[in-house]
Amino acid sequence: SDEGAAIDRFEGPGPRLALSPEALDEVLTCEAPRGDTEREATILLVHGTALTAEESWPRTYGKVLPELGWRTCSVTLPERSLGDIQIATETVVAAVRRLHRRHGLPVSLIGHSQGGLEIRWATRWWPDLGDLIDDAIMIATPNHGTLVANVLCLQTLVGCTAAVQQQRPGSAFLEALNATPLDARVDFTSIYSLTDDIVTTLPPDFSPAVEGAANILVQSVCPLRPVLHIPMLTDAVVYAAVLDALENPGPADPARIPARTCLSLVAEGMTPGDFLLNTGTYLPALLAVAGNRADDEPALADYVVP
């Protein structure tokens, strides 16, 4: 039927998606809840720049959330999320629509680093998503850019990838993204660290902080706690904030994080081995960034209007 065809094409309000159902089948992976408890939501995990879902999630949130009763899915973005973020976002849009239609449950999203930008771009330009999404949780996301991207792109002999260009402070992509408020129908939480080695956070302009979101600085919960960019995915305080957002109405509230959390380095359900293996993904990420180059920031899509 025409209605069935529309669902297969992931049609809905907003820009038409070029992604096919078959392409989504190849990059969307889901795991059913384990045990007797099943939560009334589906979790979608969105990885960061130069990584894949397989590198980011099996030893982190993909490991622990199914044990707590959440159906947990992840997407692998094209080109190791080194290409145009606007194109990569279509995978997130299609995945949210499919998961909501399939299970009839709200979808909560967790995005690491660039993954948070895909989440924001999706809710910015595809208006139906606001009714399908409960929480949007960003971990170490460069909402206003990162100086590391400037450093990479200023190496004019080799240039930098499209996604890195888009994450430079003041890029056309970020200017368009931040031109309007967050979708008020979605509970946004942004979690970040002063010691992040990739998404640098320099006062008074904290790049990951976004007006309209619950902005949680790790060191405001546990002073002097050192947490780097990729290890944010195994950190106990970050995990406590994520769970607080998922388990309570509204975004995360740092006042609900127990003080004893500061005594733990690795999140509950994760191990020191998980921390080490996850930290090891710096290597493939750095190799991927070094091996892919682009000259200019991609032009804004035709649907982007002032």
C-alpha positions in Angstrom: 0.0 0.0 0.0 1.0 3.6 -0.3 1.1 3.9 3.5 3.4 0.9 3.8 5.6 2.3 1.1 5.9 5.6 3.0 6.9 3.8 6.1 9.5 1.8 4.2 10.9 5.0 2.9 10.9 6.5 6.4 8.8 9.4 5.1 7.6 12.1 7.4 7.7 15.8 7.9 11.0 17.5 7.1 13.5 16.8 4.4 13.1 13.6 2.4 15.6 10.9 3.3 17.9 9.4 0.7 18.6 6.4 3.0 16.9 3.1 1.9 15.4 0.6 4.4 18.1 -1.9 3.2 20.9 0.5 4.1 19.4 1.0 7.5 19.2 -2.7 8.0 23.0 -2.9 7.6 23.8 -0.3 10.1 21.2 -0.6 12.8 21.8 -3.3 15.5 19.5 -4.0 18.4 19.7 -6.1 21.5 16.6 -7.1 23.5 16.4 -6.5 27.3 17.9 -9.2 29.4 16.1 -10.5 32.5 12.5 -10.0 33.6 12.4 -6.2 33.5 11.6 -4.3 30.3 11.6 -0.6 30.3 9.0 1.6 28.5 11.5 3.1 26.1 14.0 2.1 23.5 17.6 3.4 23.6 19.5 4.5 20.5 23.3 4.9 20.8 25.1 7.3 18.3 28.9 7.1 18.2 31.4 9.9 17.6 33.9 11.0 15.0 36.2 8.4 13.4 34.7 5.5 15.4 32.0 2.9 14.8 29.2 1.5 16.9 31.2 -1.7 17.4 34.2 0.2 18.8 32.1 2.5 21.1 29.3 0.6 22.7 29.8 -3.2 23.4 32.1 -2.5 26.4 30.1 0.5 27.6 26.4 1.4 27.3 25.6 -1.4 24.9 26.8 -3.8 27.7 25.0 -2.4 30.7 21.7 -0.9 29.5 20.2 -4.3 28.3 20.9 -5.7 31.7 18.8 -2.9 33.2 15.9 -3.7 31.0 16.3 -1.4 28.1 16.0 -2.5 24.4 19.3 -1.0 23.2 20.1 -0.2 19.6 23.0 1.4 17.9 23.7 2.9 14.5 27.0 2.9 12.6 27.3 6.2 10.8 28.7 6.2 7.2 32.4 6.8 6.6 33.3 6.3 10.3 31.3 9.6 10.8 34.1 11.5 9.0 31.8 12.7 6.2 29.1 15.3 6.1 27.2 15.3 9.4 24.1 16.4 7.6 24.1 13.1 5.6 25.0 11.0 8.6 22.1 12.5 10.5 19.6 10.8 8.1 20.6 7.4 9.6 19.6 8.7 13.1 16.3 10.1 11.8 15.4 6.8 10.0 16.4 4.7 13.0 14.2 6.8 15.4 11.2 6.5 13.1 11.7 2.8 12.6 12.2 2.0 16.3 9.1 4.0 17.3 6.9 2.4 14.7 8.2 -1.1 15.5 7.8 -1.0 19.3 5.3 1.8 19.9 7.6 3.2 22.6 9.4 6.6 23.0 13.1 6.5 21.9 15.8 8.0 24.1 19.1 8.8 22.4 22.6 8.8 23.8 25.3 10.5 21.6 29.0 10.5 22.3 31.0 13.5 20.9 29.8 14.1 17.3 26.9 11.7 17.9 25.3 14.5 20.0 25.4 16.8 16.9 23.6 14.3 14.8 20.9 14.1 17.5 20.5 17.9 17.6 20.5 18.2 13.8 17.8 15.6 13.6 15.5 17.3 16.1 16.3 20.7 14.4 15.1 19.8 10.9 12.8 16.8 11.2 9.8 18.1 13.3 8.1 14.8 13.9 11.0 13.5 16.0 10.1 15.7 18.9 7.0 13.6 19.5 9.0 10.3 19.2 12.0 11.1 21.5 12.0 11.2 25.3 15.6 12.0 26.3 18.5 13.2 24.2 21.7 12.8 26.2 24.9 14.2 24.8 28.3 13.1 26.2 31.3 15.3 25.4 29.6 16.9 22.4 31.2 19.9 20.7 28.0 21.9 20.5 29.9 25.1 19.8 33.0 23.5 18.2 36.3 22.3 19.4 39.7 23.9 19.1 41.2 20.6 18.2 39.3 20.7 14.9 40.9 24.1 14.2 44.4 22.6 14.8 43.7 19.7 12.5 42.3 21.9 9.8 45.0 24.5 9.9 47.5 21.9 8.7 47.0 23.2 5.2 49.2 20.6 3.6 46.9 17.8 4.4 43.6 19.5 5.3 40.9 17.7 7.4 37.8 15.7 6.9 34.3 17.1 6.3 33.0 16.3 9.8 36.0 17.9 11.4 35.5 21.0 9.3 32.0 21.2 10.5 33.2 20.9 14.1 35.4 24.0 13.9 34.1 26.9 16.1 32.1 29.3 13.9 31.5 26.7 11.1 28.5 27.2 8.9 27.1 24.0 10.2 27.4 25.0 13.9 26.0 28.4 13.2 22.9 26.9 11.6 22.6 24.3 14.4 22.7 26.9 17.1 20.5 29.5 15.4 17.3 28.3 17.1 16.5 26.9 20.5 16.4 23.2 21.3 13.1 21.4 20.7 11.2 21.9 24.0 9.4 18.5 23.6 12.7 16.7 24.1 14.6 16.5 27.4 18.1 17.4 26.6 21.1 16.7 28.8 24.7 17.6 28.0 27.5 16.0 30.1 31.1 17.2 29.8 34.5 17.4 31.4 37.0 20.2 32.0 39.8 17.7 31.3 38.4 16.5 27.9 41.4 16.3 25.6 39.3 16.5 22.3 36.3 18.8 23.1 38.2 21.5 25.0 36.2 23.3 27.6 37.6 26.7 28.3 35.7 29.2 30.5 33.7 31.2 30.2 32.5 29.6 27.0 31.8 25.9 27.7 31.4 24.4 24.2 29.3 21.4 25.2 26.8 23.6 27.2 23.6 24.5 25.4 20.8 26.8 26.5 17.7 24.8 27.1 19.6 21.7 28.2 20.6 20.4 31.6 24.3 21.1 31.4 26.3 18.9 33.8 30.0 19.5 34.3 31.6 16.4 35.8 33.9 18.5 38.0 30.9 20.3 39.4 29.8 16.9 40.8 33.2 15.6 41.7 35.8 18.4 41.9 39.3 17.6 40.4 38.0 14.4 38.8 40.1 13.8 35.6 38.0 12.4 32.7 39.2 12.4 29.1 37.2 12.3 26.0 36.8 8.6 25.1 36.9 7.5 28.8 33.7 9.5 29.3 31.9 6.4 28.1 33.1 4.3 31.1 33.2 7.0 33.7 31.0 6.3 36.8 29.8 9.9 37.2 28.9 10.3 33.6 27.0 7.0 33.8 25.1 8.1 36.9 24.0 11.3 35.1 22.9 9.3 32.1 20.9 6.9 34.3 19.3 9.8 36.1 18.0 11.2 32.9 16.7 7.9 31.7 15.0 6.9 34.9 13.4 10.3 35.8 11.0 12.7 34.2 12.9 15.6 32.5 16.6 15.8 32.0 19.3 14.7 34.4 19.7 16.5 37.7 23.2 16.4 39.3 21.6 16.9 42.7 20.3 13.3 42.5 23.8 11.8 41.9 24.9 10.2 45.2 28.2 11.6 46.6 29.6 8.1 46.8 29.7 8.0 43.0 32.8 10.1 43.2 34.6 7.2 44.8 34.2 5.0 41.7 36.2 5.4 38.5 34.4 2.9 36.3 30.6 2.8 35.8 28.7 0.0 37.6 28.5 -3.0 35.3 31.7 -2.1 33.5 35.1 -3.3 34.4 38.7 -1.9 34.4 39.2 -4.1 31.4 36.3 -2.4 29.6 37.9 0.9 30.5 41.2 -0.1 28.9 39.7 -1.6 25.8 37.5 1.4 25.3 40.4 3.8 25.8 42.3 1.8 23.2 39.9 3.0 20.5 41.9 6.3 20.4 44.2 4.5 18.0 41.7 3.5 15.2 40.1 6.9 15.6 43.4 8.8 15.1 44.4 6.5 12.2 41.0 7.2 10.5 41.3 10.9 10.9 44.9 10.9 9.6 43.9 8.8 6.6 40.9 10.8 5.3 41.1 14.4 4.0 38.8 17.0 2.6 39.4 20.5 1.5 36.4 22.5 2.5 33.4 22.4 4.8 30.4 20.8 3.0 27.8 23.3 1.8 24.6 23.5 3.9 21.8 21.4 2.7 19.0 23.0 0.6 16.6 22.6 3.5 18.6 24.8 5.8 17.0 28.2 6.0 17.8 31.2 8.1 
